[in-house]
Amino acid sequence: MSVDDTEASAPTTQRGYATAPTLAGFSHAANERLNADPWGELDRLRDESPTFRSDMPNPLVPGASLWYLLDYESVYTALRDWETFSNVGSAHPFSDSDPYSMIPGELDPPDHTKFRRPLNAHFSPGAIRALEPDIRRTAVELIESFKDSGQCDFVTDFALHFPTRVFERMFGVPLEDHDQLTAWVHTFGQQMATQTAIDKAVAAEQEVLAYLGKKLDEREQSPREDLLGAIAFMEVDGARISRKEQVAVAYLMFQAGMDTVASQLGWSFRHLAENEVDRQAILADPKLIPSTVEELLRSYDILSHTMIVAKDVEFNGCPMKKGDRVVTMISAANRDPNEFPDPDTFDVSRKPNRHMAFGVGPHRCIGAHLARIELNIALEEWHQRIPNYKVAEGAEFGQSMKWAVTSMESLPLEWDVEAVN
């Protein structure tokens, strides 16, 4: 399947909407029904009302509404319309913390374009292909470390480490920092159901920002040809960006490069562990792995994305006001039957498969090529070594839908040791 076949495009159908209903106090983060069955509950919500409003209060903007978009047409339109739905200050929509901690993600064009352009070369298809041998070696080393034990916790033994090690090398951070970086990623991946968990995540964020600032200081003193080095000397409009802006760029790279891929790996391997037919298909024909990855991205997309209404507008018949928040539930849009026929069927031959797992429009994920190659290599190298495996009996996944990412804390897998040797 070519990349062109998997890029999101304009919806194939158009629909009208009535004024959206209000769900009292609804928040998708740490919602019990969404935690229990993320994809089924998203399907139910989308089918009942593809646009709805929550009266969840926003302490930063009293009286503001929280809107949810769940269908392909609405999400596709909103993600492309940055003049109406702004990303500026969107990463912490219910916090009085610094609202500009992720650049260029929290900028709109033309500023977004200026900050993104110097980064593009590091994430181009050619640049990522050059990393493939190292990415493959990393995957193999991790799998071999537990293959002969007949079991592992896929999340904590592989998914958290694999993209982290790859990105550590791109970033240029030392191997001895790996455990700390992984611990931070694990903290971000916890269910935010208690104030204690939230406090830990906030503390981890501050520690990461301080760590990145320190590493950027080191690059300024001793320049190196790695991603941190490029960020440390990054220029916009002919002038070096500020240290605060450098940290904001590095932090976005950290979050996007580590947390999201780890979560996507977890859901992908859980599906393959629980669905014998799909696993046997790629064992019989490894050439199906790329299209399997695309269907996993569509079926188990982990992302939602929050934006801020930049001006009063009527959208889908709904009166949205400046300052309102809009959550685009990309994971629900990618299962919209109006865009994807028979969306509950896992179909590796689905074509076209124009999911929005990497977003769409000016803020489309800069790391899409890296994420795809990591997912493909993980499936290739794992199934060459551990072809048949299952979820351990009595497994508890600790799955949760947080503000931006749906993740699992644990995925215990087991296999016959004799069969892999």
N, C-alpha and C positions, 0 to 999 in steps of 0.2 A: 504494500500500500504506500503510495507516495505521500509526501507531506501535504501536497495540494489537496489530496482527498480528505485530509483530516482537519483542515482549517475551517473554523466556523464561518458561515456565510449567512446572508439574509434569510430569514425564515421562509419556508416554502408555503406557509399558509398565513393568512391574516385574520384576526378576530376582533370583534368589538367587545367592550367591557361595560358593565354597569358600575355604579359607585361601589367601592369595595366595602366589605363588612369590617367590623372592629373586633379584634380578639383581645379581651381585657387582660392587660398585664403580660401579654405574650412576649417571650424572648426565646430565640432558638438556642441560645447558649445555656447548657446545663438543664435542658428541658427533659423531663423524665420520659415522655413518649418518644422523643427524638433519640434519646440515648439508648432506649431499648430496641428500637428498630428504625435507624436513621433513614434508610431508603424507602421503606414502606410508609412511614409517617410523612415524609416529604411528598411522596406520590399522593397520599390522601389529602394533604393540605393543598397541593397544586390543583388537584382535580375538583376540590370543593370551591376554591376561589384562587385563581392564579395571582391576584393582587389583593392584599388585605392590609389593614392598619392595626397597629398595636398602640394602646394608650400607656405603654410603659413610660414612666416619667424620665426625662433627661435633665439631670441637675444643672447642666451647663446652659441649656436653652429651655427655660420654663415654658410650658405650653406647646412645645414642639412634638410632632408626631413621629412615629417609627413605622415606616412602610416596608412591606415585603413584596418582592417580585419573584415569582417561581416558574413562570413559563418561558419558553425559549424566545418568543418574540419580544417580550418585555425586557428580559435580561440582555439580549443582544442589542436592543435599541438603547437601553440606559448606559451600558458599558461604553458605547461609542459616542454618547452625547455628553462630553465633558463640560460643555458650556451650561448645561442644565443640571447635571449630576457631577459635582466636583469631588476630586480626591484630596483637595487641600485640607490637611488636618484630620484626615479620616481614620487614621490608624488607632486612635484612642477616643472613640466617639462619646464615651461616657466617663471620661477621666479629665482631671484638670492638669495632668502631666503635660510636658512639652509636646505640643501637637505636631511637631515637624521632625520626628525622630527617624523617619524613613524616606530617604530621597534616592531616586526620583519618584518613588511610588506615591508620595503625598504632594506631588506637584501636578499641575495641569499644563498643557501646551500654552505658550511656547517654552516656558521654563522647563517643563518636563523633558521636552525634546533636547534642549541644550545640555541637560545633565545626563541624559541617557546616551547621547551620541558618542561620547568618549569611552563608554563601557561596551558598546556593541561589538567591537573587534574581539573582545575577550570571550564572547559567547556565540560567535559566528559558527556555522556548521563546520568550517575548516578547522577553526581553533579547537572545537570540541572533539573532532575526529582525531586530532593529534594526541589527545589525552586518552584515547581508547585503550592502548596497551596498559597504561597505569591503572585505569579504572577496572579493567578485567583482572589484573593481578591482585588488586585489592579485594575484589569479590571472591576470588579463588582462595586467597589466604584466610579469609574469614570463614568460608564454608568448610575448608579443610580442618580448621581448628576445632570443630565440633562434630564433623561428619561421623566419626567412628564411635561417638557416644550414643547414637541412636535417638537422640532427643535434643531439643534446644528450645529456648524461648525466642521465637523469631524476631520479636520486637527488640528485646534487650540484647540479644546475641548477634543480630545481623542488621536489622533495619536502622537502628540508631547509629551504628558504627559505619556502615558502608558509605552513605552520602557524606557523613561527617569527615571521614578520612579523605575522600576525594576532594572535598572542598577545602580541607586543611592544606592540601598540597597546592591547590589553585591560589589560595589566600597567601600561603607561605608562612604558616604558623608552625612551631616546632612540635614534633611528635609527642614530647612529654606533656603538652597541654591537652592531649586528646581526651583524657578522662574528665577534665574539667569542662571542656566544650560539650562532651556527650551528656554530662550531668545537667548542664544548662538546657540543652535541647530536651532532655527527659522532663525537666521541670516545666517547660513550656507545654509539653504534651500531656500533662496531668489534667484530670477533670476539674474544672473550676467551679465546684459545687459548694465549697466552703470558703469562708473568709481567709482561713489559714492558707489554703491552696492559692488563692488570689494574691495574698501577701508574699508568698514564696515566689510566685511568678514575677511580681513587680520588683522584688529584690534581685532576682536573677537578671532581669532586664537591665537594672542599674549596674550590676556587676559586668555584664557583657559590654555595655557602653564604655565603662571604665577600661576594660581589657582592650577593646578596640582602639581607644584613644592612646593607650600605652604603646600598642603595636605600631600605630601610625607615627608616634614620636620616634620610635626606633627606625622606621623607614626613612624619615626625614634626615636622621643622623647618618644612617648607612643605607643608601638606596639599593633596592633589589628589583629584579625583573619578575615580579609576581603581582597578583591582583591588588594586594595591599599597597605595594609600591606604586602602582598606577594610580590608585585612589589618593595617595599622599601627595602626588604632584599633578593631580587632575586640574584642568583649566576649563573655565566657562567664560565666554566672551573675552578671551585673551588674558584672563587673570586667574591665578590659582584660587580655588575655592577655600573657604574658611575651614578651620579645624572642626568646628561644629558640623559643618556640611559634610566634611570627610567622614566623620563618625556616623552621620545619618546614612550616607551611602553604604558604608561598610556594614552597618546594622541591618539594612534591608537585604544585602547579599547574604549575611549570616542566617537570617530568618528564612528566607526563600530557599537557600541552598541546602539547608539541613533539615528543618522541621517538616516541610511539606513532602519531600521525597520519602522520608522515613515513614510518614503516615500512609502515603499511597502504597508503599511496599507492603505494609501490614495488611491492608484490605485486599490487595491483589493476591497475596499468598494465602490468605484465609479462603478466598473464593476457590483457588485451585486445590486447596486441601479438602474442601468440602464438596467439590464438584468433579467427580472422577472422569466424566466424559470430556470435559474441557482440558483437564490435565493430560489425559491419554492422547488427546488430539495433538498437542504440541510435542509430546514424546514421540509420536509416530511421524510427525512432520515438523521439525524445528523451524522451517520456513514460515510457519504460522505465528511465530512469536511476535513479530512486529504488529500484525493485525490484532493479536490477542491483547497486547499492551494497549492499543487504542480502544478496544472494547472495555478493558478494565478501567481505563481513564474515564470513559463515558459512564459505565454502570456504577462505578464507585468513586465518582469525583468527590474530593474531600473539601472543596473550597466554597466559602461564601465571601462576598465582598461588600463592604459598606461604603456608601458615598453620602455626600451632603448636598441637599437641594440648594442650588445657587441662586434661584429666583423663583418667584411664584409661578406655578405652572399647573395645568390640568393634564394629567397623565393617566391613560386608561380610564378616563372619566372621573378621576380622583383629584380633589383640590389640594395639591401639595404646596406647602409654604416654604419660603426661604428659611433655612436653618433646620428643616426636618431632616431626619436620617432615612436613607433608603438602603435596605439590605437586598442585594441580588443573590438569590439562592441558586448559584450556578449548578450545584449538585442536583437540584430539582429540575432545572431547565434541560439538563442533559438526559433526562428520562421523560421528557415531554412527548406524549404519543402523537401530537400534532406535527412534530418534527422528526421523530424516530419511530417508525412503524414497529409495533410489538416491542416496546422498550424493555419489558421485563425479561425478554429472551436474550440470553448471552450469545451473540452471533458474531463470530470472528470474520465472517464473510460480509458483514454489514458495509455497504458502500452506496452512497458516500457516508462517512461517519464524521460529520463536521461538529464534533463536540466542542465545548468551550472550557475544557479543563485548564487551559492556560490563559483564559481570558480572551478578549477580543478588543480591537480598537487600539488607541495609542498606548494603553497600559498593559498590553498583552505581555505575558511573562518573558523577560529577557533570557531566562534560563531554560526555556522549553527544550532546546536541543540537548542540553546537558541532562535534564530530567529524563528525556526519552531514552538516551543511550544508557543511562544508569538502570532504568527499568528493564530494557532489553537485555543488557548484560547480566543482570541479576537472574532473570528467568533462564537465560542460556546456560550460565555456569552452574546454577543450582541444579537444574534438571539433568545435566550431564553427570552429576555426582550423587544426587538424591532424587531419583525419579519418582518414587512412590512414598508418600507420607500422609499423615492424617492429623487432625486436631486431637490432642490428648483428651481422654475422657474426663469430664468434669471441669474442663477449662473455663476460667473466668477471664473475660477479655478486658474489662475495665474500659469499655468503649464510651465515648462521649462526643457530643457536638459542642465545640466551643465557638467563640465569636467568629473565628476565621477558618479553623481547620477541624475536621472530624477525624478523631484518631482512636487508637487502642493502646492501652498500657501494656498488654501482654498477649502473646499468641503462642501457647505451648504446642509444639509439633513433635511427633515421634515417628520412627521408621524402623524397619528391620535392618540391623547392622550388617548381617550377612549378605543382604541383597545389594549393598552399596560397595562391597569389597570383592 
